[in-house]
């Protein structure tokens, strides 16, 4: 792994002062959350497209205190060293700012950042072009390989395959998405997915739908939508049967899931249930009332909640770019021409 | 930045030169005018101090993270300041991978140079236990958008971020065996601020 050439390699010789202070109490009364939200409430969302003037398209999102900025460049020529391709390519690079988290992050892209970049890329690809069913499923714990293979096979059969249509419009070219997490206070992945999609739409890249992302944290039998940083890192419910994080990327108007990331221990999440869930989503709406299924459903609800905000933001940014034609102006110009003739 | 911007016709060149002679630039400013500057402090809550600065189209975000570490053996009574500049790929696709590294090193070296003078910032104020523990301030500069005059913008943003930096008050107690223990104040308002009166700003001029 390449090191950071700008710093002397060696063990970290400083530590955060938080270690010397008292830890704030993390336990909260049951039924409420630290910021007073109900379990299925989103934090206030701020979304603004067109923030980086040099980029083809860009967006900035705030989910509570989580702040993410994305810039989209392209379509532009693929660098010569790449092999020839008749279809376009989507590239995605995500970086956490060094000061974005409670612990100080390093300057080089670490494995977690590479992993998250890939998840965001694969969440966006179905919207821009569909590759082999266009579905991503990642499990980190509690699922065996055989289950995964089963799921993929079922998915390829069950999900509508669009083929590489939209990226076919840009042969030999690539679209780059650069995402920087400026502050991470929970649900950074979900924010990154929504922000990148808004950036792509702002750049005028043709898409079937704009992807929205949302996370749910499962604490025992509670499902916390759009978890904050303290809820994400809290140990609450670790000993109980179900705990984990579910992040869903949704194509809201097509009602299809483009990314599903499970992290943690959700024992009822069996392959069979997930497959039935996904086919149900694609075909129509009969879902089994199981924990994991319920969590994914909650996520989808959250995604649908973000969709109007995303639409509104894109309409606003388009209005700014293309100033509305004032009908009186048209008339005066026509009158002027008539007067001259 | 872009090579196409460097190509000017004779007429365009003359227009700019004559404008400068009449104390007028193509965006309407006089020769010694700055673009509009916007500064905002305390924008990232995970940091000890932060600032965001916009100078025309240049957009800078600076975060200061205070950590505890050991002082240099040669300077046991002083804290440490570390600068890092990240020209993110957001600012320009040329900065992807290692593309922005050269510019980043140039800017961070300039910062190191202006802070190397003892009168700039009182580093002894960052000492906790002489030759034992000190504050290490990591000043991380993130270039969100690069619209010219990076050096001036960065130095201004760094000063603003250091101004807003709050270091929690530390209580050092010695136990029976002479071992020194560090305890952090619980009160979030019980903080120490840095004296940034003497922190210099960079002013860049271009000769036409």
Interface residues (C-beta under 8 A of the other chain):
Chain A: X5 X6 X13 X14 X15 X16 X17 X18 X20 X21 X22 X52 X53 X54 X55 X58 X65 X67 X69 X70 X71 X73 X76 X93 X95 X97 X98 X99 X100 X101 X102 X104 X107 X176 X178 X180 X182 X183 X184 X185
Chain B: X44 X45 X46 X47 X50 X57 X59 X61 X63 X64 X65 X66 X67 X68 X69 X70 X84 X86 X88 X89 X90 X91 X92 X93 X96 X101 X104 X105 X136 X138 X140 X142 X144 X145 X146 X147 X168 X170 X182 X183 X184 X185 X186
